[in-house]
Amino acid sequence: MSKKLILAAAIGNCVHVAGAMHFLNLAADEGYDTLFLGPAVEIPQLLRQVEQHRPYLVSVGYRLTPENVVPLVRQLRQGAERLTCKPRWVFAGTRPVAELARGEHFFDKIFDGTEDLDDCIAFLRGIDRPAELNEGAQTLAARINQKRPYPLLRHHFGLPSFAETEAGIRAISSASVLDVISLGPDQNTQQYFFEPGRRDPALEGAGGVPVRTADEFRRLKAASQTGNRPLMRCYSGTADVMRFAQVLHDTIDNAWCAVPLCWYNELDGRGTRPLETSIAEAQRLMAWHGERGIPVEVNEPHHWGLRDAHDVISVAMAYISARNAKRFGVRHYVAQYMFNIPGSMSFSMDLAKVLAQVELTESLASPDFVIWRETRAGLPFLSADLDVAKGQLAASTMLQMAIHPHIIHVVGYSEAEHAATPDVVIESCRIVRGVIRSTLYGNARAASDTDVQRRRVELVREARTLLQFIERSYPASEDPLTDPAVLADCIRRGILDAPHILKNDKYRGILRTRMQNGACVAYDEAAGRPLSETERFAALEAHGNLAGLTRRLDAV
């Protein structure tokens, strides 16, 4: 018997073969030899082919009147008993047909059309393994490898009630629709986990789930140990981040750390830490996880886009984020690319920006610095009209698939109207799964579009100009792009800037941006035109913001 051969046929008078062909294509990708016997194959003919070729597995399909499948399956079962080879048998059909076929207790596996590609891939990969080994792998690297090329699905979840969150995690896990649950704790938890006396009772549950003790984290993790046993991760907190990292590691086996580089501090009001302090703490947090082999995501670039920074800064910050992670010992890096920010960006310009981010970020890849692509829809993109939001979620996912992500961070379609409930999480994941099913193999080549490529090249060039300007402006620093003092100084001067940063004597940026031809550009309102990075530096110098820097603009 050839363990590598899979036969497939539509049996009886059924001529529907698309599903069989798709299954064989997946099998071929997984290293199997395949043989298609065609439509409307009579049972005796099928059995003769099985006896002749002696396959490891036979897949039969029937998609016509449900009752008509029963005599066919009984004839097949009786004939199979006389075969000298004993292959595994798989059936595929519509749900009503599959139910009747299941009742005959003959097939090893039945597909009824509700499965996704990852289910089929997992079946083909796990065909020889005991059932208990087919559960989802319990580290990020192993789970990505287990499901590739199908992306992992991650979803944020945290309700104002701990009990409802615990029950919701159990329901989501049981549905087996995602691979990673990202806990969203409330602000009290993020800021005052180690100082419970400073919690404001009036703000319990504001923005997420209140978690008061390490044991409560353990309870949330335990609730996920059903269904496909999704991984769990959590926000890194905004105070005592090193102690909080240890708690998350000990209680929920934090799948990866996500930490911003320049935010969650005095700059955005989500914490009280000075800017340099929070950057240095973020770097120590990266190093802590890197020492333990835990992946790290620096969820930084989109914070600039959310504050209407022009595309060049978002691209440059993608590189700076990855460079900091690599410098501080991270070996597995999750590069998050948030699409649809600002929300009015055109899809072509949005894709160009992300492709530029990918190009610069992955220039740092090496055997010791593995980069995984994670994509997501932007929160400002989704409508408060839930039906419209569902369409937007699907549309954004199709665009994201153009960069072949390893992870898709699913954004619940309800987020613009209310926090995602378990039902919304499950439905949102199923919407995304539907898009993946249609695009994983043979998606339209949007990345090859002429306008997309033109803008990508422009953004890479301008981002490199910005990065080089920073490096050359601080020659006393060993590595300016990973130096907390340099990065903080760049933000204060407006070299790194966003219109939404509150300007004062400390933060003196002058950046104005505008949407133009679907892209977000730095803009000179007086002249009524976009600015290149070199022109933007000249404007900063004229405003006095570059006083005291060592190098001059003519060296740019």
C-alpha positions as CSV (number, residue, x, y, z in Angstrom):
1,M,0.0,0.0,0.0
2,S,1.3,3.4,-1.0
3,K,1.0,5.6,2.1
4,K,1.5,8.7,-0.1
5,L,-1.3,8.2,-2.6
6,I,-4.8,9.8,-2.2
7,L,-7.6,8.9,-4.7
8,A,-10.7,11.1,-5.1
9,A,-13.9,10.7,-7.0
10,A,-17.5,11.9,-7.2
11,I,-19.7,8.7,-6.9
12,G,-23.0,7.5,-8.3
13,N,-24.5,10.1,-10.6
14,C,-22.9,13.1,-9.0
15,V,-20.8,15.3,-11.3
16,H,-19.7,17.9,-8.7
17,V,-16.0,17.6,-8.6
18,A,-14.7,21.1,-7.5
19,G,-14.4,20.1,-3.9
20,A,-12.5,16.9,-4.7
21,M,-10.1,18.8,-6.9
22,H,-9.5,21.4,-4.2
23,F,-8.9,18.6,-1.6
24,L,-6.4,16.9,-4.0
25,N,-4.6,20.3,-4.5
26,L,-4.2,20.7,-0.8
27,A,-3.0,17.1,-0.5
28,A,-0.4,17.7,-3.2
29,D,0.9,20.8,-1.4
30,E,1.3,18.6,1.7
31,G,3.4,16.1,-0.2
32,Y,0.9,13.4,-1.2
33,D,0.6,11.8,-4.6
34,T,-2.9,12.3,-5.9
35,L,-5.2,10.6,-8.5
36,F,-8.5,12.0,-9.6
37,L,-10.9,9.4,-10.9
38,G,-13.5,11.8,-12.2
39,P,-17.2,12.5,-11.9
40,A,-20.1,10.0,-11.7
41,V,-17.8,7.1,-10.8
42,E,-19.8,3.9,-10.2
43,I,-19.0,2.0,-7.0
44,P,-17.6,-1.2,-8.8
45,Q,-15.3,1.0,-10.9
46,L,-14.1,2.9,-7.8
47,L,-13.3,-0.4,-6.0
48,R,-11.4,-1.7,-9.0
49,Q,-9.2,1.4,-9.0
50,V,-8.6,1.1,-5.2
51,E,-7.5,-2.5,-5.6
52,Q,-5.2,-1.6,-8.5
53,H,-3.6,1.6,-7.0
54,R,-3.7,0.6,-3.3
55,P,-4.0,4.2,-2.0
56,Y,-3.5,5.3,1.6
57,L,-6.7,7.3,1.5
58,V,-9.8,7.5,-0.7
59,S,-12.0,10.6,-0.8
60,V,-15.5,10.2,-2.2
61,G,-18.1,13.0,-2.8
62,Y,-21.8,13.2,-3.3
63,R,-23.8,16.4,-3.4
64,L,-27.2,15.5,-4.8
65,T,-30.4,14.3,-3.1
66,P,-29.5,13.2,0.4
67,E,-31.5,10.0,0.5
68,N,-29.8,8.7,-2.6
69,V,-26.4,8.5,-0.9
70,V,-27.4,5.8,1.5
71,P,-27.5,2.9,-1.0
72,L,-24.2,4.1,-2.5
73,V,-22.5,4.1,0.9
74,R,-23.8,0.7,1.7
75,Q,-22.6,-0.7,-1.6
76,L,-19.2,0.9,-1.0
77,R,-19.0,-0.5,2.5
78,Q,-19.8,-4.0,1.4
79,G,-17.3,-3.9,-1.5
80,A,-14.6,-2.4,0.7
81,E,-14.8,-5.5,3.0
82,R,-13.6,-7.6,0.1
83,L,-10.6,-5.4,-0.8
84,T,-7.1,-6.8,-0.1
85,C,-6.0,-3.3,0.9
86,K,-7.6,-1.2,3.6
87,P,-7.3,2.5,2.9
88,R,-8.8,5.2,5.0
89,W,-12.1,6.6,3.6
90,V,-13.2,10.2,3.6
91,F,-16.6,11.6,2.5
92,A,-17.5,15.1,1.4
93,G,-20.9,16.5,0.6
94,T,-23.5,19.0,1.7
95,R,-24.5,19.0,5.3
96,P,-27.8,17.0,4.8
97,V,-25.9,14.4,2.7
98,A,-23.1,14.2,5.1
99,E,-25.4,13.6,8.0
100,L,-26.9,10.5,6.3
101,A,-23.4,9.3,5.3
102,R,-22.3,9.7,8.9
103,G,-25.1,7.5,10.0
104,E,-23.7,4.6,8.0
105,H,-20.6,4.5,10.3
106,F,-18.1,3.7,7.5
107,F,-16.0,6.8,6.9
108,D,-12.9,7.8,8.9
109,K,-13.6,11.5,8.2
110,I,-16.6,13.4,6.9
111,F,-16.5,17.0,5.6
112,D,-19.9,18.7,5.3
113,G,-18.8,22.1,3.8
114,T,-18.6,24.0,7.1
115,E,-14.9,23.4,7.5
116,D,-12.2,25.8,6.7
117,L,-8.9,25.3,4.8
118,D,-7.0,25.0,8.1
119,D,-9.2,22.1,9.1
120,C,-8.4,20.3,5.8
121,I,-4.7,21.1,6.1
122,A,-4.6,19.9,9.7
123,F,-6.4,16.7,8.7
124,L,-3.8,16.0,6.0
125,R,-0.9,16.8,8.3
126,G,-2.3,14.9,11.2
127,I,-3.6,11.9,9.4
128,D,-1.1,9.5,11.0
129,R,-1.2,10.9,14.5
130,P,-3.3,10.1,17.6
131,A,-6.2,12.5,18.0
132,E,-4.6,14.0,21.2
133,L,-1.7,15.2,19.1
134,N,-3.9,17.1,16.7
135,E,-4.7,19.8,19.3
136,G,-3.3,23.3,18.6
137,A,0.3,23.6,19.4
138,Q,1.1,25.6,22.6
139,T,3.8,27.9,21.5
140,L,3.5,30.6,18.9
141,A,6.3,29.3,16.7
142,A,5.0,25.7,16.8
143,R,1.4,26.9,16.1
144,I,2.5,29.0,13.1
145,N,4.5,26.0,11.7
146,Q,1.5,23.7,12.4
147,K,-0.9,25.8,10.4
148,R,1.2,27.5,7.7
149,P,0.3,28.7,5.1
150,Y,-3.0,29.3,6.9
151,P,-2.6,32.3,9.2
152,L,-3.3,32.1,12.9
153,L,-6.3,34.1,14.1
154,R,-6.0,36.3,17.2
155,H,-8.8,38.3,18.8
156,H,-8.9,40.8,21.7
157,F,-11.3,40.0,24.4
158,G,-12.1,41.5,27.8
159,L,-15.5,42.4,29.3
160,P,-16.2,44.7,32.3
161,S,-17.3,41.6,34.3
162,F,-14.7,39.1,35.3
163,A,-17.3,36.3,35.4
164,E,-18.6,37.1,31.9
165,T,-15.0,37.3,30.6
166,E,-14.2,33.9,32.1
167,A,-17.4,32.3,30.6
168,G,-16.7,34.1,27.3
169,I,-13.2,32.7,27.0
170,R,-14.6,29.2,27.5
171,A,-17.2,29.7,24.8
172,I,-14.8,31.2,22.3
173,S,-12.3,28.4,22.9
174,S,-15.0,25.8,22.5
175,A,-15.9,27.2,19.1
176,S,-12.3,26.5,17.8
177,V,-12.4,29.5,15.5
178,L,-9.2,31.3,16.6
179,D,-5.7,30.5,17.8
180,V,-4.9,33.3,20.2
181,I,-7.0,35.1,22.8
182,S,-5.5,38.5,23.7
183,L,-6.7,39.5,27.1
184,G,-7.7,43.1,27.4
185,P,-7.5,44.1,31.1
186,D,-9.0,47.3,32.3
187,Q,-6.9,50.4,33.0
188,N,-6.9,49.8,36.7
189,T,-5.3,46.4,36.1
190,Q,-2.7,47.7,33.7
191,Q,-1.6,50.6,36.0
192,Y,-2.3,49.4,39.5
193,F,-2.1,45.6,39.6
194,F,0.6,45.8,42.3
195,E,-1.0,48.8,44.1
196,P,-4.6,47.7,44.6
197,G,-5.2,50.5,47.0
198,R,-4.9,53.0,44.2
199,R,-7.6,51.4,42.0
200,D,-10.5,53.7,41.5
201,P,-13.7,51.6,42.1
202,A,-15.7,53.8,39.9
203,L,-13.4,52.8,37.0
204,E,-13.5,49.0,37.5
205,G,-14.0,47.4,34.2
206,A,-13.3,50.6,32.2
207,G,-11.8,49.4,28.9
208,G,-11.5,45.7,29.7
209,V,-11.7,43.0,32.3
210,P,-10.7,43.7,35.9
211,V,-8.1,41.2,37.1
212,R,-7.1,41.6,40.7
213,T,-4.8,38.7,41.4
214,A,-2.5,36.2,39.8
215,D,-5.1,33.5,40.6
216,E,-7.6,35.3,38.5
217,F,-5.2,35.3,35.5
218,R,-4.8,31.5,36.1
219,R,-8.6,31.1,36.0
220,L,-8.8,32.9,32.7
221,K,-6.1,30.7,31.3
222,A,-7.9,27.6,32.5
223,A,-11.1,28.6,30.8
224,S,-9.2,28.5,27.5
225,Q,-8.2,24.9,27.8
226,T,-11.0,23.5,25.7
227,G,-11.8,23.3,22.0
228,N,-8.6,23.9,20.1
229,R,-6.9,25.3,23.2
230,P,-6.0,28.7,21.9
231,L,-2.8,30.5,23.1
232,M,-3.3,33.4,25.4
233,R,-1.5,36.7,25.7
234,C,-2.1,40.0,27.5
235,Y,-1.3,43.7,27.4
236,S,2.0,44.5,29.1
237,G,0.7,47.1,31.5
238,T,1.7,50.7,32.0
239,A,3.5,50.5,35.3
240,D,5.8,47.9,37.0
241,V,6.0,46.3,33.6
242,M,8.9,43.9,34.5
243,R,7.0,42.5,37.5
244,F,3.8,42.3,35.4
245,A,5.7,40.4,32.7
246,Q,6.7,37.7,35.3
247,V,3.1,37.4,36.4
248,L,1.8,36.9,32.9
249,H,4.6,34.4,32.2
250,D,3.7,32.4,35.3
251,T,-0.1,32.5,35.0
252,I,-1.2,32.5,31.4
253,D,2.1,31.4,29.7
254,N,2.0,34.7,27.8
255,A,2.3,33.6,24.1
256,W,4.2,36.8,23.3
257,C,4.9,40.2,24.7
258,A,3.4,43.3,23.0
259,V,4.9,46.6,24.0
260,P,4.9,50.0,22.4
261,L,8.3,51.8,22.2
262,C,7.3,55.5,22.6
263,W,3.8,55.4,24.1
264,Y,1.8,54.5,27.3
265,N,3.4,57.3,29.2
266,E,3.3,61.1,29.6
267,L,3.1,61.5,25.8
268,D,-0.4,60.0,25.5
269,G,-1.7,60.2,29.1
270,R,-2.0,56.4,29.4
271,G,0.7,56.4,32.1
272,T,2.8,58.9,34.1
273,R,6.2,57.7,33.2
274,P,8.6,60.2,31.5
275,L,9.2,59.4,27.8
276,E,12.8,58.4,28.2
277,T,12.0,56.2,31.1
278,S,9.2,54.3,29.3
279,I,11.4,53.8,26.2
280,A,14.2,52.3,28.4
281,E,11.7,50.1,30.2
282,A,10.3,48.9,26.9
283,Q,13.8,47.9,25.9
284,R,14.4,46.1,29.1
285,L,11.1,44.3,28.6
286,M,12.2,43.2,25.2
287,A,15.4,41.9,26.6
288,W,13.7,40.1,29.4
289,H,11.5,38.2,27.0
290,G,14.3,37.7,24.5
291,E,16.4,36.0,27.2
292,R,13.5,33.5,27.8
293,G,12.9,32.8,24.1
294,I,9.5,34.5,24.3
295,P,8.4,36.3,21.1
296,V,8.0,40.1,21.1
297,E,5.7,42.5,19.2
298,V,6.6,46.2,19.3
299,N,3.1,47.6,18.6
300,E,4.5,51.0,17.7
301,P,4.0,52.1,14.0
302,H,0.2,52.2,14.1
303,H,0.2,54.6,17.1
304,W,1.7,57.2,14.8
305,G,-0.8,56.5,12.1
306,L,-3.7,56.7,14.6
307,R,-2.5,60.2,15.5
308,D,-2.4,61.2,11.8
309,A,1.3,61.2,11.4
310,H,2.2,61.0,7.7
311,D,3.0,57.6,6.1
312,V,6.7,58.2,6.1
313,I,6.9,58.2,9.9
314,S,4.8,55.1,10.2
315,V,7.2,53.3,7.8
316,A,10.3,54.6,9.6
317,M,8.9,53.6,13.0
318,A,8.3,50.0,11.7
319,Y,12.0,49.8,11.1
320,I,13.0,51.5,14.4
321,S,10.7,49.1,16.3
322,A,12.2,46.0,14.7
323,R,15.7,47.4,15.2
324,N,15.1,47.9,18.9
325,A,13.8,44.4,19.3
326,K,16.8,42.9,17.5
327,R,19.3,45.1,19.4
328,F,17.8,43.9,22.7
329,G,18.0,40.2,22.1
330,V,14.6,39.3,20.7
331,R,14.8,36.2,18.5
332,H,11.2,35.9,17.3
333,Y,9.6,39.1,16.3
334,V,5.9,39.7,15.6
335,A,5.7,42.7,13.2
336,Q,2.2,44.1,13.4
337,Y,0.9,46.0,10.4
338,M,-2.3,47.8,11.0
339,F,-4.2,48.6,7.8
340,N,-6.7,51.3,7.3
341,I,-5.1,54.1,9.3
342,P,-5.9,56.9,8.9
343,G,-9.3,55.5,8.1
344,S,-9.7,57.5,4.9
345,M,-6.6,56.0,3.2
346,S,-7.3,54.3,-0.1
347,F,-6.7,50.6,-0.3
348,S,-3.9,51.0,-2.8
349,M,-2.0,53.6,-0.8
350,D,-2.6,51.6,2.4
351,L,-1.1,48.5,0.8
352,A,1.9,50.5,-0.5
353,K,2.6,51.8,3.0
354,V,2.5,48.3,4.5
355,L,4.7,46.9,1.8
356,A,7.2,49.7,2.5
357,Q,7.1,48.8,6.2
358,V,7.6,45.1,5.4
359,E,10.6,45.9,3.2
360,L,12.4,47.9,5.8
361,T,11.5,45.6,8.7
362,E,12.5,42.4,6.9
363,S,15.8,43.9,5.9
364,L,16.7,43.1,9.5
365,A,15.8,39.4,9.3
366,S,18.4,36.8,10.0
367,P,18.6,33.2,11.4
368,D,18.7,34.8,14.9
369,F,15.9,37.3,14.2
370,V,12.9,35.6,12.7
371,I,10.1,37.9,11.7
372,W,6.4,37.0,11.5
373,R,3.9,39.3,9.8
374,E,0.7,40.1,11.7
375,T,-2.0,42.2,10.1
376,R,-5.2,43.8,11.4
377,A,-7.9,46.2,10.4
378,G,-7.7,49.7,11.9
379,L,-10.3,50.5,14.5
380,P,-11.2,53.9,13.0
381,F,-12.0,52.1,9.7
382,L,-15.0,50.2,11.1
383,S,-18.5,51.8,11.0
384,A,-20.9,51.9,13.9
385,D,-23.4,50.4,11.6
386,L,-22.7,46.7,12.3
387,D,-23.8,45.4,8.9
388,V,-21.5,47.9,7.2
389,A,-18.7,47.0,9.6
390,K,-19.0,43.3,8.7
391,G,-18.4,44.2,5.0
392,Q,-15.5,46.5,6.0
393,L,-13.9,43.7,8.1
394,A,-14.1,41.3,5.1
395,A,-12.7,43.9,2.7
396,S,-9.8,44.8,4.9
397,T,-9.0,41.1,5.4
398,M,-8.8,40.6,1.7
399,L,-6.4,43.5,1.4
400,Q,-4.3,42.1,4.3
401,M,-4.0,38.7,2.6
402,A,-1.9,40.5,-0.1
403,I,1.1,40.4,2.2
404,H,0.6,36.7,3.2
405,P,0.4,37.2,7.0
406,H,1.4,34.6,9.6
407,I,-1.1,36.0,12.0
408,I,-4.3,38.0,11.5
409,H,-5.4,40.1,14.5
410,V,-9.2,40.0,13.9
411,V,-11.0,43.1,15.0
412,G,-14.5,42.5,16.1
413,Y,-17.0,44.1,13.8
414,S,-18.8,45.7,16.7
415,E,-15.8,47.6,18.1
416,A,-17.0,51.0,16.9
417,E,-20.3,50.5,18.7
418,H,-19.6,48.2,21.7
419,A,-16.9,45.8,23.0
420,A,-16.9,42.4,21.3
421,T,-19.0,39.8,23.1
422,P,-18.2,36.1,22.6
423,D,-20.8,35.8,19.8
424,V,-19.2,38.8,18.0
425,V,-15.7,37.3,18.4
426,I,-16.8,34.0,17.0
427,E,-18.8,35.6,14.1
428,S,-15.9,38.0,13.3
429,C,-13.5,35.1,13.1
430,R,-15.8,33.2,10.8
431,I,-16.1,36.2,8.5
432,V,-12.3,36.4,8.3
433,R,-12.1,32.7,7.8
434,G,-14.5,33.0,4.8
435,V,-12.2,35.6,3.3
436,I,-9.1,33.4,3.9
437,R,-10.8,30.5,2.2
438,S,-11.3,32.6,-0.9
439,T,-7.9,34.2,-1.0
440,L,-5.3,31.8,0.5
441,Y,-4.7,30.2,-2.9
442,G,-4.9,32.5,-5.9
443,N,-5.6,36.0,-4.4
444,A,-5.6,38.9,-6.8
445,R,-2.0,40.4,-7.1
446,A,-2.8,43.9,-5.7
447,A,0.8,44.3,-4.6
448,S,1.9,44.4,-8.2
449,D,-0.3,47.4,-9.1
450,T,1.8,50.2,-10.7
451,D,0.5,52.9,-8.3
452,V,1.1,50.7,-5.3
453,Q,4.7,50.0,-6.3
454,R,5.4,53.6,-7.2
455,R,4.2,54.7,-3.7
456,R,6.1,51.9,-2.0
457,V,9.4,53.0,-3.6
458,E,8.7,56.6,-2.6
459,L,8.0,55.7,1.0
460,V,11.1,53.5,1.3
461,R,13.2,56.3,0.0
462,E,11.7,59.0,2.2
463,A,11.8,56.7,5.3
464,R,15.5,56.0,4.7
465,T,16.1,59.8,4.5
466,L,14.4,60.2,7.9
467,L,16.3,57.4,9.4
468,Q,19.7,58.6,8.1
469,F,18.9,62.1,9.3
470,I,18.4,60.9,12.8
471,E,21.5,58.7,12.7
472,R,23.7,61.6,11.4
473,S,22.2,64.2,13.7
474,Y,23.4,62.4,16.9
475,P,26.9,61.3,16.2
476,A,27.7,61.0,19.9
477,S,25.2,58.1,20.3
478,E,26.5,54.6,19.7
479,D,23.2,53.7,18.0
480,P,20.8,56.7,17.8
481,L,17.8,54.6,16.6
482,T,17.9,52.5,19.8
483,D,18.9,55.3,22.2
484,P,16.1,56.4,24.5
485,A,17.5,59.9,24.8
486,V,17.8,60.3,21.1
487,L,14.3,59.0,20.3
488,A,12.8,61.2,23.0
489,D,14.7,64.2,21.7
490,C,13.4,63.5,18.2
491,I,9.9,63.5,19.4
492,R,10.3,66.7,21.4
493,R,11.9,68.5,18.4
494,G,9.2,67.2,16.0
495,I,11.6,65.1,13.9
496,L,9.3,62.3,14.9
497,D,5.9,63.9,15.2
498,A,2.1,63.5,14.9
499,P,-0.6,66.2,14.7
500,H,-2.4,64.7,17.7
501,I,0.5,65.0,20.1
502,L,-0.3,67.8,22.5
503,K,2.1,70.7,21.7
504,N,3.7,72.7,24.5
505,D,7.1,73.9,25.6
506,K,8.2,70.3,25.9
507,Y,6.8,68.9,22.6
508,R,7.5,71.4,19.9
509,G,6.6,69.6,16.7
510,I,5.0,71.6,13.9
511,L,3.8,68.7,11.6
512,R,0.6,69.2,9.6
513,T,-0.7,66.4,7.5
514,R,-3.3,65.9,4.8
515,M,-4.9,63.1,2.8
516,Q,-3.9,63.5,-0.8
517,N,-4.7,60.9,-3.5
518,G,-5.5,58.4,-0.8
519,A,-2.2,58.8,1.1
520,C,-1.3,60.7,4.2
521,V,1.4,63.2,3.5
522,A,3.3,65.9,5.4
523,Y,1.8,69.2,4.2
524,D,2.8,72.9,4.0
525,E,-0.5,74.7,4.5
526,A,0.9,78.1,3.5
527,A,2.3,76.8,0.2
528,G,-0.6,74.4,-0.3
529,R,1.6,71.3,-1.2
530,P,3.1,68.2,0.3
531,L,6.6,68.2,1.9
532,S,9.4,65.8,1.3
533,E,11.4,64.8,4.4
534,T,14.3,67.1,3.4
535,E,11.8,70.0,3.1
536,R,10.3,69.1,6.4
537,F,13.7,69.2,8.1
538,A,14.3,72.6,6.6
539,A,11.0,73.8,8.1
540,L,11.9,72.5,11.5
541,E,15.3,74.2,11.3
542,A,13.6,77.5,10.3
543,H,11.3,77.2,13.3
544,G,14.3,76.7,15.6
545,N,13.5,73.1,16.5
546,L,16.9,71.7,15.3
547,A,19.1,74.2,17.3
548,G,22.0,72.4,18.9
549,L,22.1,69.4,16.7
550,T,25.6,68.5,15.5
551,R,25.1,68.0,11.8
552,R,23.7,70.3,9.2
553,L,20.9,69.8,6.7
554,D,23.2,70.1,3.7
555,A,24.6,66.7,4.5
556,V,21.2,65.0,4.2
